[in-house]
Amino acid sequence: MLKLIYHTAVFGPIDLEYSGPAVRAGRSEDNDLVLRHPSVEPQHCLLVFRGEKVLYLPPGHAISSQTDLRSLTGPEFGAGDNIKIGELQFSLAHSARTVALPQIHSQEEKARASEADSATGASKGASPRRYFCAHCRVFIPDAEVKRLGLVGHTKRYLCPKCGRVLDVEPEPPKPSPGRKIWLRHKA
């Protein structure tokens, strides 16, 4: 999710983070973002937060609870871009409250799956490893687990539903090799 940053000379940067997907901006009191500046219209614009992009739409654009945000079109802005509302300058940055997991392509997913198999010791005959989410109280198959961590370092396994750290299902104990018998050669 992105956040708006308003840079002021007196207070420095002010971070504006919204939990909803759409924010109405303008000078009027009934807006989500009230900007008391003569260059801002009473109903100035509609900002639609859509993943890593923000759409800048006209104020009269109607968005209901059934509107598909992916189908909306208009000027798009991303992290690092500047948006002008009237004469006020805002910049966009990533919010510290969210974590974005990149989409994995099919070739990368196959490589990740084989890496996970080699890391967990799974083979073609072995059953895939499962993980348990204590919050959701469900077992999650290995293919659905989100992995987070730096390349070459230990990974954290996250629940795809709630995003919390998962517990690894213990592997079944390996059968003991049995009692060893020492044979002595007769000389």
GUMAR-51635 format. One line per 8 residues: number of its first residue (from 1); their letters; for each residue x, y, z of N, C-alpha, C, CB. Coordinates in nm, 3 decimals. Glycine has a CB too. Example, Ala and Ser with C-alpha at 12.3 -4.5 7.8 and 13.67 -1.06 7.14 Angstrom:
% GUMAR-51635
1 = as = 1.319/-0.569/0.780/1.230/-0.450/0.780/1.320/-0.330/0.780/1.131/-0.447/0.905 | 1.285/-0.225/0.708/1.367/-0.106/0.714/1.290/0.003/0.787/1.408/-0.060/0.572
% end
This chain:
% GUMAR-51635
1 = mlkliyht = 0.085/-0.118/0.000/0.000/0.000/0.000/0.089/0.123/0.000/-0.097/0.000/0.122 | 0.043/0.226/-0.065/0.117/0.351/-0.073/0.059/0.453/0.024/0.115/0.406/-0.217 | 0.141/0.551/0.058/0.096/0.661/0.144/0.130/0.792/0.077/0.160/0.653/0.285 | 0.052/0.895/0.108/0.079/1.030/0.060/0.169/1.101/0.159/-0.053/1.109/0.038 | 0.262/1.180/0.109/0.349/1.259/0.196/0.338/1.405/0.152/0.498/1.210/0.189 | 0.298/1.491/0.247/0.289/1.634/0.221/0.409/1.701/0.289/0.153/1.694/0.273 | 0.488/1.772/0.211/0.609/1.836/0.263/0.578/1.981/0.298/0.726/1.828/0.159 | 0.592/2.014/0.428/0.568/2.151/0.474/0.699/2.211/0.521/0.463/2.155/0.587
9 = avfgpidl = 0.710/2.344/0.508/0.831/2.413/0.552/0.838/2.420/0.704/0.838/2.555/0.493 | 0.723/2.426/0.770/0.719/2.442/0.915/0.733/2.309/0.988/0.590/2.510/0.957 | 0.652/2.209/0.949/0.647/2.082/1.021/0.727/1.971/0.956/0.506/2.039/1.035 | 0.780/1.992/0.838/0.852/1.886/0.767/0.752/1.795/0.696/0.940/1.804/0.864 | 0.792/1.673/0.662/0.700/1.584/0.591/0.591/1.530/0.684/0.777/1.467/0.528 | 0.469/1.526/0.632/0.356/1.471/0.705/0.305/1.351/0.626/0.243/1.578/0.726 | 0.307/1.233/0.688/0.260/1.110/0.624/0.110/1.097/0.639/0.332/0.986/0.683 | 0.042/1.071/0.529/-0.102/1.051/0.530/-0.129/0.910/0.479/-0.176/1.158/0.442
17 = eysgpavr = -0.171/0.821/0.571/-0.198/0.682/0.535/-0.346/0.655/0.551/-0.115/0.584/0.622 | -0.402/0.588/0.451/-0.545/0.558/0.451/-0.565/0.408/0.439/-0.617/0.632/0.337 | -0.664/0.356/0.510/-0.691/0.211/0.504/-0.791/0.178/0.395/-0.743/0.162/0.639 | -0.870/0.275/0.352/-0.968/0.251/0.248/-0.907/0.259/0.110/-1.083/0.349/0.260 | -0.976/0.203/0.009/-0.920/0.204/-0.126/-0.937/0.338/-0.199/-0.984/0.096/-0.206 | -1.032/0.421/-0.157/-1.057/0.548/-0.225/-1.058/0.662/-0.125/-1.190/0.543/-0.304 | -0.998/0.776/-0.164/-0.991/0.895/-0.079/-1.037/1.014/-0.161/-0.846/0.917/-0.022 | -1.140/1.083/-0.113/-1.185/1.206/-0.179/-1.109/1.322/-0.118/-1.340/1.226/-0.163
25 = agrsednd = -1.052/1.407/-0.206/-0.974/1.522/-0.161/-1.040/1.650/-0.209/-0.829/1.513/-0.211 | -1.036/1.752/-0.124/-1.091/1.882/-0.160/-1.094/1.974/-0.041/-1.231/1.867/-0.217 | -1.148/2.095/-0.063/-1.151/2.197/0.042/-1.272/2.181/0.134/-1.153/2.337/-0.022 | -1.377/2.112/0.089/-1.500/2.096/0.166/-1.478/2.000/0.283/-1.613/2.045/0.074 | -1.558/2.018/0.388/-1.546/1.937/0.510/-1.589/1.792/0.491/-1.628/1.999/0.619 | -1.669/1.762/0.389/-1.717/1.626/0.372/-1.618/1.536/0.296/-1.849/1.628/0.299 | -1.499/1.582/0.268/-1.396/1.503/0.202/-1.317/1.421/0.303/-1.302/1.593/0.122 | -1.254/1.314/0.255/-1.165/1.235/0.341/-1.036/1.310/0.370/-1.133/1.099/0.275
33 = lvlrhpsv = -0.986/1.382/0.270/-0.865/1.463/0.284/-0.906/1.608/0.261/-0.752/1.418/0.183 | -0.911/1.686/0.370/-0.953/1.826/0.362/-0.829/1.912/0.349/-1.038/1.868/0.488 | -0.822/1.989/0.239/-0.708/2.075/0.210/-0.758/2.219/0.199/-0.635/2.031/0.078 | -0.733/2.298/0.302/-0.780/2.436/0.305/-0.678/2.527/0.234/-0.801/2.484/0.453 | -0.686/2.527/0.104/-0.598/2.610/0.022/-0.682/2.669/-0.090/-0.476/2.527/-0.035 | -0.661/2.796/-0.125/-0.744/2.858/-0.228/-0.736/2.791/-0.366/-0.707/3.002/-0.241 | -0.626/2.721/-0.395/-0.612/2.656/-0.525/-0.685/2.522/-0.533/-0.466/2.637/-0.557 | -0.736/2.473/-0.420/-0.805/2.344/-0.416/-0.955/2.368/-0.424/-0.768/2.265/-0.287
41 = epqhcllv = -1.022/2.296/-0.514/-1.167/2.306/-0.532/-1.238/2.240/-0.413/-1.211/2.240/-0.666 | -1.367/2.272/-0.389/-1.440/2.206/-0.280/-1.443/2.054/-0.294/-1.583/2.260/-0.274 | -1.465/2.005/-0.414/-1.455/1.861/-0.445/-1.349/1.851/-0.555/-1.596/1.798/-0.490 | -1.223/1.829/-0.519/-1.114/1.843/-0.617/-1.087/1.715/-0.695/-0.988/1.887/-0.547 | -1.065/1.602/-0.625/-1.030/1.479/-0.697/-1.062/1.357/-0.611/-0.881/1.479/-0.736 | -1.046/1.242/-0.675/-1.063/1.114/-0.608/-0.934/1.035/-0.629/-1.188/1.036/-0.662 | -0.871/0.991/-0.522/-0.749/0.911/-0.529/-0.787/0.767/-0.498/-0.639/0.964/-0.431 | -0.758/0.675/-0.591/-0.790/0.534/-0.572/-0.660/0.459/-0.553/-0.872/0.477/-0.693
49 = frgekvly = -0.642/0.397/-0.436/-0.523/0.319/-0.405/-0.546/0.177/-0.452/-0.490/0.323/-0.251 | -0.465/0.135/-0.548/-0.481/0.003/-0.610/-0.345/-0.066/-0.609/-0.538/0.015/-0.756 | -0.315/-0.137/-0.500/-0.187/-0.207/-0.487/-0.073/-0.107/-0.477/-0.164/-0.301/-0.606 | 0.017/-0.112/-0.574/0.135/-0.025/-0.576/0.115/0.097/-0.665/0.256/-0.102/-0.623 | -0.010/0.126/-0.702/-0.042/0.241/-0.787/-0.154/0.321/-0.725/-0.081/0.194/-0.929 | -0.157/0.451/-0.760/-0.265/0.540/-0.719/-0.323/0.601/-0.846/-0.214/0.652/-0.620 | -0.455/0.593/-0.860/-0.524/0.654/-0.974/-0.577/0.791/-0.933/-0.641/0.564/-1.024 | -0.559/0.889/-1.020/-0.605/1.024/-0.996/-0.729/1.045/-1.084/-0.493/1.131/-1.027
57 = lppghais = -0.848/1.045/-1.022/-0.973/1.052/-1.096/-1.046/1.182/-1.066/-1.063/0.932/-1.061 | -1.137/1.224/-1.156/-1.216/1.345/-1.131/-1.308/1.325/-1.010/-1.300/1.382/-1.256 | -1.347/1.434/-0.945/-1.425/1.422/-0.820/-1.563/1.361/-0.840/-1.440/1.558/-0.756 | -1.623/1.374/-0.957/-1.758/1.322/-0.979/-1.762/1.174/-1.010/-1.822/1.397/-1.090 | -1.649/1.109/-1.016/-1.645/0.966/-1.049/-1.708/0.888/-0.934/-1.498/0.918/-1.075 | -1.809/0.806/-0.966/-1.882/0.732/-0.864/-1.817/0.596/-0.840/-2.031/0.713/-0.905 | -1.788/0.567/-0.713/-1.735/0.436/-0.676/-1.826/0.380/-0.567/-1.585/0.446/-0.626 | -1.884/0.264/-0.597/-1.969/0.198/-0.498/-1.894/0.079/-0.442/-2.104/0.153/-0.561
65 = sqtdlrsl = -1.955/0.008/-0.350/-1.889/-0.108/-0.290/-1.873/-0.221/-0.391/-1.969/-0.157/-0.168 | -1.955/-0.222/-0.498/-1.946/-0.327/-0.598/-1.850/-0.293/-0.712/-2.082/-0.355/-0.654 | -1.798/-0.171/-0.718/-1.709/-0.130/-0.826/-1.580/-0.210/-0.820/-1.679/0.021/-0.818 | -1.542/-0.263/-0.935/-1.415/-0.336/-0.945/-1.304/-0.234/-0.965/-1.418/-0.441/-1.063 | -1.217/-0.219/-0.867/-1.111/-0.118/-0.873/-1.012/-0.145/-0.985/-1.038/-0.112/-0.741 | -0.998/-0.271/-1.027/-0.904/-0.304/-1.134/-0.954/-0.252/-1.269/-0.882/-0.454/-1.141 | -1.084/-0.232/-1.284/-1.139/-0.188/-1.412/-1.133/-0.036/-1.430/-1.281/-0.235/-1.425 | -1.103/0.039/-1.326/-1.097/0.185/-1.337/-0.975/0.227/-1.418/-1.093/0.249/-1.197
73 = tgpefgag = -0.991/0.333/-1.496/-0.880/0.384/-1.576/-0.860/0.531/-1.547/-0.905/0.361/-1.727 | -0.739/0.577/-1.560/-0.704/0.716/-1.536/-0.555/0.728/-1.517/-0.779/0.772/-1.415 | -0.506/0.849/-1.492/-0.362/0.866/-1.470/-0.317/0.788/-1.346/-0.327/1.016/-1.455 | -0.210/0.707/-1.363/-0.157/0.626/-1.254/-0.024/0.683/-1.205/-0.140/0.479/-1.299 | -0.005/0.675/-1.074/0.119/0.718/-1.012/0.168/0.607/-0.920/0.099/0.851/-0.934 | 0.300/0.594/-0.905/0.359/0.493/-0.818/0.451/0.555/-0.715/0.436/0.391/-0.901 | 0.518/0.470/-0.637/0.610/0.518/-0.532/0.718/0.606/-0.594/0.675/0.398/-0.456 | 0.743/0.720/-0.531/0.844/0.814/-0.580/0.787/0.922/-0.670/0.952/0.741/-0.652
81 = dnikigel = 0.665/0.903/-0.720/0.602/1.003/-0.807/0.544/1.117/-0.724/0.492/0.939/-0.895 | 0.526/1.232/-0.789/0.465/1.348/-0.724/0.326/1.371/-0.780/0.552/1.474/-0.742 | 0.233/1.410/-0.692/0.095/1.442/-0.730/0.067/1.584/-0.685/-0.007/1.341/-0.668 | 0.005/1.664/-0.775/-0.035/1.799/-0.739/-0.186/1.802/-0.721/0.010/1.903/-0.846 | -0.228/1.850/-0.606/-0.370/1.873/-0.581/-0.381/2.024/-0.563/-0.425/1.792/-0.452 | -0.436/2.091/-0.665/-0.430/2.236/-0.668/-0.284/2.276/-0.684/-0.493/2.299/-0.538 | -0.236/2.364/-0.597/-0.095/2.401/-0.599/-0.014/2.326/-0.493/-0.080/2.552/-0.576 | -0.078/2.235/-0.420/-0.011/2.159/-0.314/0.057/2.036/-0.374/-0.112/2.117/-0.204
89 = qfslahsa = 0.181/2.016/-0.334/0.262/1.907/-0.387/0.267/1.792/-0.286/0.406/1.955/-0.420 | 0.233/1.670/-0.333/0.240/1.549/-0.252/0.333/1.451/-0.321/0.098/1.487/-0.230 | 0.397/1.365/-0.244/0.475/1.256/-0.304/0.419/1.124/-0.251/0.628/1.270/-0.270 | 0.449/1.017/-0.324/0.402/0.884/-0.287/0.519/0.799/-0.240/0.330/0.817/-0.406 | 0.496/0.720/-0.135/0.598/0.629/-0.082/0.529/0.504/-0.031/0.683/0.697/0.031 | 0.608/0.399/-0.009/0.554/0.275/0.046/0.522/0.295/0.193/0.654/0.159/0.027 | 0.411/0.239/0.236/0.371/0.245/0.376/0.451/0.146/0.458/0.220/0.218/0.390 | 0.485/0.184/0.579/0.558/0.094/0.669/0.465/-0.009/0.732/0.627/0.175/0.779
97 = rtvalpqi = 0.334/0.008/0.716/0.237/-0.084/0.777/0.210/-0.207/0.691/0.108/-0.012/0.803 | 0.259/-0.211/0.569/0.231/-0.324/0.482/0.360/-0.383/0.426/0.138/-0.281/0.367 | 0.350/-0.508/0.388/0.461/-0.578/0.324/0.410/-0.630/0.190/0.517/-0.694/0.414 | 0.484/-0.601/0.086/0.445/-0.648/-0.047/0.528/-0.770/-0.083/0.462/-0.537/-0.154 | 0.460/-0.878/-0.116/0.528/-0.998/-0.162/0.521/-1.001/-0.314/0.464/-1.127/-0.101 | 0.633/-1.017/-0.382/0.631/-1.015/-0.528/0.561/-1.138/-0.584/0.773/-1.007/-0.583 | 0.501/-1.120/-0.701/0.438/-1.232/-0.770/0.549/-1.320/-0.827/0.342/-1.183/-0.883 | 0.532/-1.450/-0.818/0.634/-1.543/-0.864/0.588/-1.602/-0.997/0.661/-1.655/-0.759
105 = hsqeekar = 0.677/-1.600/-1.095/0.645/-1.656/-1.226/0.664/-1.806/-1.222/0.733/-1.593/-1.336 | 0.611/-1.874/-1.321/0.609/-2.021/-1.319/0.749/-2.081/-1.314/0.534/-2.073/-1.440 | 0.846/-2.029/-1.390/0.981/-2.085/-1.386/1.044/-2.063/-1.249/1.069/-2.023/-1.495 | 1.025/-1.944/-1.194/1.079/-1.915/-1.062/1.012/-2.002/-0.956/1.061/-1.767/-1.027 | 0.882/-2.027/-0.974/0.809/-2.109/-0.878/0.862/-2.252/-0.879/0.658/-2.107/-0.908 | 0.891/-2.304/-0.999/0.948/-2.438/-1.008/1.084/-2.444/-0.940/0.960/-2.482/-1.154 | 1.166/-2.341/-0.963/1.298/-2.337/-0.899/1.283/-2.329/-0.748/1.381/-2.217/-0.951 | 1.188/-2.249/-0.701/1.165/-2.235/-0.558/1.118/-2.367/-0.498/1.062/-2.125/-0.530
113 = aseadsat = 1.029/-2.435/-0.569/0.978/-2.563/-0.519/1.089/-2.665/-0.510/0.865/-2.615/-0.610 | 1.177/-2.670/-0.611/1.288/-2.767/-0.604/1.386/-2.728/-0.495/1.360/-2.776/-0.739 | 1.406/-2.595/-0.474/1.492/-2.548/-0.365/1.433/-2.587/-0.230/1.512/-2.395/-0.373 | 1.301/-2.572/-0.217/1.233/-2.607/-0.092/1.243/-2.756/-0.068/1.086/-2.563/-0.095 | 1.227/-2.836/-0.175/1.237/-2.980/-0.160/1.376/-3.021/-0.114/1.203/-3.050/-0.290 | 1.479/-2.959/-0.172/1.615/-2.995/-0.131/1.644/-2.946/0.011/1.718/-2.937/-0.229 | 1.586/-2.831/0.048/1.609/-2.779/0.183/1.538/-2.862/0.288/1.563/-2.633/0.192 | 1.420/-2.914/0.253/1.344/-2.991/0.351/1.376/-3.139/0.346/1.196/-2.970/0.330
121 = gaskgasp = 1.451/-3.178/0.243/1.487/-3.318/0.232/1.378/-3.401/0.168/1.520/-3.374/0.366 | 1.282/-3.335/0.106/1.173/-3.409/0.043/1.222/-3.471/-0.087/1.051/-3.318/0.016 | 1.174/-3.587/-0.115/1.208/-3.653/-0.240/1.079/-3.688/-0.312/1.295/-3.781/-0.215 | 1.091/-3.748/-0.427/0.972/-3.779/-0.507/0.880/-3.875/-0.433/1.012/-3.839/-0.641 | 0.935/-3.968/-0.355/0.854/-4.066/-0.285/0.799/-4.014/-0.154/0.933/-4.190/-0.261 | 0.861/-3.910/-0.097/0.819/-3.861/0.035/0.697/-3.771/0.020/0.935/-3.784/0.103 | 0.616/-3.765/0.124/0.499/-3.678/0.121/0.546/-3.533/0.140/0.395/-3.719/0.231 | 0.478/-3.435/0.077/0.521/-3.297/0.091/0.502/-3.249/0.235/0.444/-3.207/-0.006
129 = rryfcahc = 0.589/-3.159/0.275/0.585/-3.105/0.411/0.465/-3.012/0.425/0.717/-3.030/0.444 | 0.400/-3.017/0.541/0.288/-2.928/0.571/0.327/-2.836/0.685/0.161/-3.008/0.606 | 0.259/-2.723/0.692/0.283/-2.624/0.795/0.151/-2.598/0.867/0.342/-2.493/0.736 | 0.160/-2.556/0.994/0.041/-2.533/1.075/0.035/-2.387/1.115/0.040/-2.624/1.199 | -0.081/-2.323/1.094/-0.103/-2.186/1.139/-0.185/-2.192/1.267/-0.176/-2.099/1.028 | -0.125/-2.148/1.377/-0.193/-2.152/1.506/-0.308/-2.052/1.512/-0.094/-2.124/1.620 | -0.298/-1.942/1.438/-0.403/-1.841/1.439/-0.526/-1.889/1.362/-0.350/-1.710/1.378 | -0.504/-1.942/1.239/-0.615/-1.991/1.157/-0.657/-2.133/1.194/-0.577/-1.987/1.009
137 = rvfipdae = -0.571/-2.205/1.266/-0.594/-2.342/1.310/-0.615/-2.438/1.193/-0.714/-2.347/1.403 | -0.527/-2.426/1.093/-0.533/-2.514/0.976/-0.393/-2.556/0.936/-0.604/-2.444/0.859 | -0.384/-2.673/0.869/-0.260/-2.715/0.808/-0.256/-2.657/0.668/-0.248/-2.870/0.806 | -0.140/-2.613/0.626/-0.123/-2.552/0.495/-0.021/-2.632/0.417/-0.079/-2.403/0.507 | -0.054/-2.674/0.294/0.043/-2.750/0.215/0.161/-2.662/0.175/-0.024/-2.807/0.089 | 0.272/-2.727/0.147/0.397/-2.658/0.117/0.383/-2.563/-0.002/0.505/-2.759/0.089 | 0.304/-2.598/-0.101/0.291/-2.517/-0.222/0.223/-2.383/-0.197/0.214/-2.593/-0.327 | 0.140/-2.371/-0.092/0.068/-2.247/-0.065/0.139/-2.155/0.033/-0.069/-2.280/-0.013
145 = vkrlglvg = 0.247/-2.199/0.095/0.317/-2.121/0.196/0.392/-2.006/0.131/0.414/-2.210/0.276 | 0.387/-1.887/0.192/0.464/-1.771/0.146/0.598/-1.773/0.219/0.387/-1.637/0.172 | 0.705/-1.762/0.142/0.840/-1.763/0.200/0.896/-1.622/0.191/0.933/-1.865/0.127 | 0.955/-1.575/0.302/1.008/-1.441/0.308/1.147/-1.446/0.368/0.917/-1.348/0.391 | 1.243/-1.387/0.301/1.380/-1.383/0.353/1.477/-1.348/0.242/1.417/-1.518/0.415 | 1.598/-1.317/0.281/1.702/-1.283/0.185/1.756/-1.407/0.118/1.814/-1.206/0.253 | 1.806/-1.391/-0.003/1.863/-1.504/-0.077/1.984/-1.556/-0.001/1.901/-1.462/-0.222 | 1.991/-1.687/0.017/2.104/-1.749/0.085/2.093/-1.747/0.237/2.230/-1.681/0.045
153 = htkrylcp = 1.986/-1.696/0.291/1.966/-1.690/0.437/1.842/-1.768/0.475/1.955/-1.542/0.485 | 1.820/-1.784/0.603/1.705/-1.856/0.655/1.577/-1.785/0.615/1.713/-1.871/0.808 | 1.478/-1.861/0.573/1.349/-1.806/0.531/1.248/-1.818/0.645/1.298/-1.879/0.405 | 1.152/-1.727/0.644/1.038/-1.736/0.734/0.920/-1.784/0.652/1.008/-1.598/0.805 | 0.844/-1.876/0.708/0.729/-1.932/0.639/0.604/-1.864/0.693/0.722/-2.087/0.657 | 0.525/-1.799/0.603/0.411/-1.720/0.644/0.281/-1.781/0.591/0.426/-1.576/0.595 | 0.176/-1.764/0.670/0.043/-1.812/0.633/-0.010/-1.727/0.518/-0.055/-1.807/0.756 | -0.065/-1.789/0.413/-0.117/-1.709/0.301/-0.247/-1.636/0.335/-0.141/-1.799/0.181
161 = kcgrvldv = -0.315/-1.676/0.444/-0.441/-1.612/0.481/-0.420/-1.494/0.577/-0.534/-1.714/0.544 | -0.346/-1.517/0.686/-0.331/-1.413/0.788/-0.193/-1.350/0.792/-0.364/-1.469/0.923 | -0.093/-1.411/0.727/0.041/-1.354/0.720/0.127/-1.380/0.842/0.031/-1.209/0.700 | 0.084/-1.465/0.933/0.163/-1.494/1.054/0.261/-1.607/1.029/0.072/-1.528/1.171 | 0.360/-1.616/1.116/0.463/-1.719/1.102/0.402/-1.856/1.131/0.582/-1.692/1.197 | 0.437/-1.954/1.049/0.382/-2.089/1.060/0.473/-2.180/1.140/0.359/-2.148/0.921 | 0.414/-2.281/1.200/0.488/-2.388/1.267/0.506/-2.501/1.167/0.415/-2.436/1.396 | 0.624/-2.561/1.167/0.651/-2.672/1.076/0.598/-2.800/1.139/0.803/-2.683/1.045
169 = epeppkps = 0.526/-2.879/1.058/0.478/-3.007/1.105/0.599/-3.096/1.129/0.378/-3.072/1.004 | 0.609/-3.155/1.244/0.728/-3.237/1.271/0.735/-3.355/1.176/0.729/-3.286/1.417 | 0.856/-3.385/1.133/0.875/-3.500/1.045/0.859/-3.627/1.126/1.014/-3.495/0.976 | 0.807/-3.732/1.063/0.795/-3.858/1.137/0.934/-3.911/1.171/0.714/-3.964/1.055 | 0.946/-3.972/1.287/1.079/-4.020/1.325/1.126/-4.130/1.230/1.078/-4.073/1.470 | 1.255/-4.127/1.203/1.312/-4.229/1.115/1.329/-4.358/1.195/1.448/-4.182/1.054 | 1.310/-4.471/1.131/1.325/-4.597/1.205/1.470/-4.613/1.248/1.280/-4.719/1.119 | 1.485/-4.664/1.369/1.620/-4.684/1.421/1.688/-4.798/1.343/1.618/-4.714/1.576
177 = pgrkiwlr = 1.818/-4.788/1.328/1.885/-4.891/1.249/1.888/-5.028/1.317/2.025/-4.848/1.219 | 1.848/-5.033/1.439/1.849/-5.162/1.510/1.979/-5.182/1.586/1.827/-5.278/1.411 | 1.990/-5.298/1.644/2.108/-5.328/1.723/2.222/-5.371/1.632/2.078/-5.437/1.827 | 2.338/-5.317/1.656/2.454/-5.354/1.576/2.519/-5.478/1.637/2.555/-5.236/1.567 | 2.556/-5.567/1.551/2.624/-5.689/1.595/2.766/-5.684/1.542/2.550/-5.818/1.547 | 2.859/-5.700/1.632/3.000/-5.699/1.593/3.043/-5.842/1.568/3.090/-5.633/1.702 | 3.102/-5.862/1.455/3.152/-5.994/1.423/3.304/-5.995/1.441/3.112/-6.035/1.278 | 3.351/-6.102/1.497/3.497/-6.118/1.513/3.546/-6.225/1.419/3.535/-6.154/1.659
185 = hka = 3.654/-6.196/1.357/3.715/-6.297/1.268/3.798/-6.391/1.352/3.802/-6.230/1.155 | 3.794/-6.514/1.319/3.879/-6.611/1.389/4.011/-6.616/1.316/3.812/-6.754/1.395 | 4.112/-6.615/1.391/4.245/-6.619/1.332/4.300/-6.757/1.319/4.338/-6.539/1.411
% end
